[in-house]
Amino acid sequence: MKQARHPSVDEMTLVAAMAALSDPIRIGLVRVLSRGGERGWGELRAPVAKSTLSHHLKVLRDAGITRTRQEGIRCYVELRRADLDLRFPGLLDAVLAAADGEDVGDQVGLAREGDR
């Protein structure tokens, strides 16, 4: 994988962010990542094929919602909470609260240690 490009805070657009957050799987990924720190791609579980999960992670990255870091053959992803709060104050908290209230993205989670 070549080094991923991440938009700067000034390059983030509301349209791209809202489009990225328009899918239940992507909202689920954001909910998981909002619970703390960087996660390896292999830790993330969703009811989609690995290639589809990779696509969802790319959409989130391209919109500036997440940051991806490669270390050797492993990839890690984290939520860009500070950047999102700076660019779109209150947006992430509103999305997370609504998603929690409606159980949007509940099918996305983390692998248990024995599942890997």
C-alpha positions as CSV (number, residue, x, y, z in Angstrom):
1,M,0.0,0.0,0.0
2,K,1.4,3.4,-0.9
3,Q,1.3,6.1,1.8
4,A,-2.3,7.3,2.2
5,R,-3.2,10.9,1.5
6,H,-5.2,12.7,4.1
7,P,-6.9,16.0,3.5
8,S,-5.8,18.9,5.6
9,V,-8.4,20.5,7.9
10,D,-8.9,23.3,5.4
11,E,-9.5,20.8,2.6
12,M,-12.3,19.0,4.5
13,T,-15.7,19.8,3.1
14,L,-19.1,19.4,4.8
15,V,-20.4,17.6,1.7
16,A,-17.7,15.0,1.8
17,A,-18.0,14.5,5.5
18,M,-21.8,14.1,5.3
19,A,-21.5,11.7,2.4
20,A,-19.0,9.6,4.3
21,L,-21.3,9.5,7.3
22,S,-24.3,8.5,5.2
23,D,-23.7,4.8,5.4
24,P,-24.6,2.6,8.5
25,I,-21.3,0.6,8.2
26,R,-19.2,3.8,8.2
27,I,-21.2,5.2,11.1
28,G,-20.5,2.0,12.9
29,L,-16.8,2.3,12.2
30,V,-16.8,5.9,13.5
31,R,-18.6,4.7,16.6
32,V,-16.0,2.0,17.3
33,L,-13.1,4.4,16.7
34,S,-14.7,7.1,18.9
35,R,-14.4,4.7,21.9
36,G,-10.7,5.1,22.0
37,G,-7.5,5.3,20.1
38,E,-6.0,3.7,17.0
39,R,-7.2,0.3,15.8
40,G,-5.6,-2.2,13.5
41,W,-7.7,-2.9,10.4
42,G,-7.7,-6.6,11.4
43,E,-9.4,-5.7,14.7
44,L,-12.4,-4.2,12.9
45,R,-15.4,-6.5,12.3
46,A,-18.4,-5.7,10.0
47,P,-20.9,-7.8,8.1
48,V,-19.2,-7.1,4.8
49,A,-16.4,-8.6,2.7
50,K,-12.9,-7.4,3.6
51,S,-12.7,-5.5,0.3
52,T,-15.9,-3.7,1.1
53,L,-14.6,-2.8,4.6
54,S,-11.5,-1.5,3.0
55,H,-13.6,0.7,0.7
56,H,-15.5,2.1,3.7
57,L,-12.3,2.9,5.4
58,K,-11.0,4.7,2.3
59,V,-14.2,6.8,2.0
60,L,-13.8,7.8,5.7
61,R,-10.1,8.6,5.1
62,D,-10.7,10.6,1.9
63,A,-13.3,12.7,3.7
64,G,-11.0,13.5,6.6
65,I,-12.9,11.5,9.1
66,T,-10.1,9.1,9.9
67,R,-6.3,8.9,9.6
68,T,-4.7,5.7,8.3
69,R,-1.1,4.7,9.2
70,Q,0.9,1.9,7.7
71,E,3.5,0.1,9.8
72,G,5.1,-2.7,7.8
73,I,2.3,-4.8,6.3
74,R,-0.2,-3.7,9.0
75,C,-2.6,-0.7,8.7
76,Y,-4.0,1.3,11.6
77,V,-6.8,3.7,11.6
78,E,-7.9,6.4,14.1
79,L,-10.7,9.0,14.2
80,R,-9.6,12.6,13.5
81,R,-11.8,13.9,16.3
82,A,-9.8,17.1,17.0
83,D,-9.6,18.0,13.3
84,L,-13.4,17.3,12.9
85,D,-14.3,19.3,15.9
86,L,-12.1,22.2,14.6
87,R,-13.6,22.2,11.1
88,F,-17.2,21.2,12.0
89,P,-17.9,22.0,15.6
90,G,-20.5,19.7,17.1
91,L,-21.0,17.6,14.0
92,L,-19.3,14.4,15.3
93,D,-21.0,14.6,18.7
94,A,-24.4,15.1,17.0
95,V,-23.8,12.1,14.6
96,L,-22.6,9.9,17.4
97,A,-25.5,10.8,19.7
98,A,-28.1,10.2,17.0
99,A,-26.4,6.9,16.0
100,D,-26.4,5.7,19.6
101,G,-30.0,6.6,20.0
102,E,-31.1,4.7,16.8
103,D,-28.5,1.9,17.1
104,V,-27.1,2.8,13.7
105,G,-23.9,0.8,13.0
106,D,-24.4,-1.7,15.9
107,Q,-23.3,-4.5,13.6
108,V,-19.8,-3.1,13.5
109,G,-17.4,-3.9,16.3
110,L,-14.0,-5.2,17.3
111,A,-12.7,-8.7,17.0
112,R,-12.3,-10.6,20.2
113,E,-8.7,-11.8,20.9
114,G,-9.5,-15.4,20.0
115,D,-11.2,-14.4,16.7
116,R,-8.1,-13.0,15.0
